[in-house]
Amino acid sequence: MTISAKTVVLIAIGAALYGIGGLPMFGIPIFANCTLKPAMAVLALFAILYGPLVGFFVGLIGHWVTDLFAGWGIWFTWELGSGVVGLIMGMYPYLTKFSLEKGIFTTKNFVLYGVLAFLSNSLGYGMSAYFDVVLYASPVNKEVAQLVIIAVSNTVVMVVIGRFILTSLAKRKQQSYNLKEAY
């Protein structure tokens, strides 16, 4: 499998935006090196627009950038978790039969987006929490609390910001889709 130059550039841009946007100065600290960060919407958007592969690497590399610049050290278990979030969010177009490309973003699509956001955060960071317990002997109570807080807060951020972005994107796509059909 070869990765195009365009894909590499998209990953680099997405990872930089997600990574820098994830720094504590752009978020609200909520629990043990976790912040409520609008950058989660960037991860979701890149994954939805460019697919699961881009979503995975934007999450993985972007989280690494955040951890590196925030001074938290490298936590590969959590970088991998962000990659899984991006990978799962990248499945959205396939589950909606690419409706967003046609300018369609219905209530049903929004609910699916919200469910996918919660699932991706729960599974991705659930895996991270599990590996922290197994590999680093981190206390289970701390990891479970961290997982619940992260899954809920990230989902809220992704849903609130994502609703505005995806609605606007659908309107824009609808206009260009209608122009294509007119010709």
Backbone hydrogen bonds, N-H to C=O, Kabsch-Sander energy under -0.5 kcal/mol:
donor,donor_aa,acceptor,acceptor_aa,energy
4,S,2,T,-0.5
8,V,4,S,-1.9
9,V,5,A,-2.4
10,L,6,K,-2.6
11,I,7,T,-2.5
12,A,8,V,-2.4
13,I,9,V,-2.7
14,G,10,L,-2.9
15,A,11,I,-3.0
16,A,12,A,-2.1
17,L,13,I,-2.5
18,Y,14,G,-2.9
19,G,15,A,-2.9
20,I,16,A,-2.7
21,G,17,L,-2.0
22,G,18,Y,-0.9
23,L,20,I,-1.5
26,F,23,L,-2.3
27,G,24,P,-1.5
28,I,36,L,-1.7
30,I,34,C,-2.9
31,F,34,C,-1.5
34,C,31,F,-2.0
36,L,28,I,-3.2
37,K,35,T,-1.0
39,A,21,G,-0.6
40,M,37,K,-1.8
41,A,38,P,-1.9
42,V,38,P,-0.6
43,L,39,A,-1.9
44,A,40,M,-2.2
45,L,41,A,-2.6
46,F,42,V,-2.7
47,A,43,L,-2.2
48,I,44,A,-2.7
49,L,45,L,-2.8
50,Y,46,F,-2.4
51,G,47,A,-1.7
55,G,51,G,-2.5
56,F,52,P,-2.7
57,F,53,L,-2.1
58,V,54,V,-2.8
59,G,55,G,-2.2
60,L,56,F,-2.7
61,I,57,F,-2.4
62,G,57,F,-0.5
62,G,58,V,-1.9
63,H,59,G,-2.1
64,W,60,L,-1.5
65,V,61,I,-2.3
66,T,62,G,-2.2
67,D,63,H,-2.7
68,L,64,W,-2.6
69,F,65,V,-2.6
70,A,66,T,-2.4
71,G,67,D,-0.8
71,G,68,L,-0.6
72,W,67,D,-1.7
73,G,67,D,-0.9
75,W,73,G,-0.6
76,F,74,I,-0.6
78,W,75,W,-1.4
79,E,75,W,-2.1
80,L,76,F,-2.7
81,G,77,T,-1.3
82,S,78,W,-2.1
83,G,79,E,-1.9
84,V,80,L,-2.2
85,V,81,G,-2.1
86,G,82,S,-2.3
87,L,83,G,-2.5
88,I,84,V,-2.7
89,M,85,V,-2.6
90,G,86,G,-1.7
91,M,88,I,-1.7
92,Y,89,M,-1.6
95,L,91,M,-2.1
96,T,92,Y,-1.7
97,K,94,Y,-0.8
98,F,93,P,-3.5
99,S,96,T,-0.9
101,E,98,F,-0.6
102,K,98,F,-0.7
102,K,99,S,-0.8
103,G,100,L,-1.5
104,I,99,S,-2.7
105,F,103,G,-0.5
110,F,106,T,-2.3
111,V,107,T,-2.6
112,L,108,K,-2.4
113,Y,109,N,-2.4
114,G,110,F,-2.4
115,V,111,V,-2.7
116,L,112,L,-2.8
117,A,113,Y,-2.4
118,F,114,G,-2.2
119,L,115,V,-2.8
120,S,116,L,-2.9
121,N,117,A,-2.1
122,S,118,F,-2.6
123,L,119,L,-3.1
124,G,120,S,-2.6
125,Y,121,N,-1.9
126,G,122,S,-1.1
127,M,123,L,-2.1
128,S,124,G,-1.4
129,A,125,Y,-2.5
130,Y,126,G,-2.4
131,F,127,M,-2.5
132,D,128,S,-2.2
133,V,129,A,-2.0
134,V,130,Y,-2.6
135,L,131,F,-3.3
136,Y,131,F,-0.6
136,Y,132,D,-1.4
137,A,133,V,-0.8
138,S,132,D,-1.8
143,E,139,P,-2.1
144,V,140,V,-2.8
145,A,141,N,-2.4
146,Q,142,K,-2.7
147,L,143,E,-2.6
148,V,144,V,-2.6
149,I,145,A,-2.4
150,I,146,Q,-2.7
151,A,147,L,-3.1
152,V,148,V,-2.3
153,S,149,I,-2.6
154,N,150,I,-2.7
155,T,151,A,-1.5
156,V,152,V,-2.4
157,V,153,S,-2.4
158,M,154,N,-2.9
159,V,155,T,-2.7
160,V,156,V,-2.8
161,I,157,V,-2.3
162,G,157,V,-0.6
162,G,158,M,-1.6
163,R,159,V,-2.0
164,F,160,V,-1.1
165,I,161,I,-2.2
166,L,162,G,-3.3
167,T,163,R,-2.1
168,S,164,F,-2.2
169,L,165,I,-2.7
170,A,166,L,-2.4
171,K,167,T,-2.1
172,R,168,S,-2.3
173,K,169,L,-2.9
174,Q,170,A,-2.6
175,Q,171,K,-1.8
176,S,172,R,-1.8
177,Y,173,K,-2.9
178,N,174,Q,-2.6
179,L,175,Q,-1.6
180,K,176,S,-1.9
181,E,177,Y,-1.9
182,A,178,N,-1.7
183,Y,179,L,-1.1
